[in-house]
């Protein structure tokens, strides 16, 4: 009889499997150690390389087995769909349910390098999509690598437009249900929910309220565009509110109470905010005892977790739809580096980065980008900040070719983070 030699790793695995089988056999044939009906082999499950009995698994056993089989089958289907969908691209595995696809396409005879990230979060519940700031306050900038590592991201792309001199995002930004900045020009934004996405042109629906008094708030943490606007500045803006407009004043609110009224810039309390606007409008709130800030959006996304704005639309309800003039974005036309985000009918996330302004990749127009997003299955898609800001980070490095190596300093990014899963075995043991 021939002798089979096993490497140490395989030999250890054989021993472990043998022990597991022995435990199964012991459980099956030593029924007297349990009270109740016999336990059959199909009632046992291996979790984290340990066999767990129904005492530990309880009623979730069958559900766990079905979910595991379902995820494996979905993963296989997703992998095959990506291969068929992107036959002309080079497909790279980033993580379970996350693929990077590299293209070089030609437009009017000129090459364009395109990188696509497609994400199926249903087969990887440990993925979380969220916008991220460069710092805890708005007026800061950092490279995408720094932002990504700070948020444990496996993928990151530059986010919404921002004011270069200050780093303040220009448009709606909500993170973990907190509004950091309000919309400008009702530009399109993407809402990120527990189980999917939505896209719409966003308006702010906010007001100050106190015992029957109601005062419309025009924006939150945004630069002033009209002297008549009432703007609220929260601690995320920084330490001090900006100067009041002509004939304006500032109300300092802490713990829902007005604690100071002034015409000069005021320190923003950590437990409140500063309201800046025309004195004539704010006067009726200077002597109230209690005041609250009520904030929502139009459309009313009640259960939204995060919002990031962009513009213009690229695809709307499965049709190419580039509303540049409506969103006051006429200055970003022409061929340029581009960043975009969208999603498919079955809920897959699509992130795209396009290199431009070089001989090896001339960039895309917004219409060309829109047609590309539709061609890869987006039912809704929008443009993100582009040009020099376009930078895509995957698993520890920048994978596109921005003009500035590593990418310029950014105000914010859209990040795909990998969160640590709960320990299944620990969770299944009763306390």
Helices and strands as residue ranges (DSSP letters): H 8-29, G 31-33, G 41-43, E 45-47, E 50-52, H 54-57, G 58-60, H 61-85, E 90-95, E 98-107, E 110-119, G 121-123, E 127-133, H 144-150, E 153-158, E 173-175, E 178-181, E 188-193, E 196-201, E 203-210, E 213-217, E 219-220, E 231-234, E 248-254, E 257-262, E 272-278, H 279-282, G 283-285, E 292-298, E 306-309, E 313-316, E 319-320, G 330-332, E 338-344, E 349-354, H 366-375, E 378-383, G 387-389, E 392-394, E 397-398, E 412-418, H 424-428
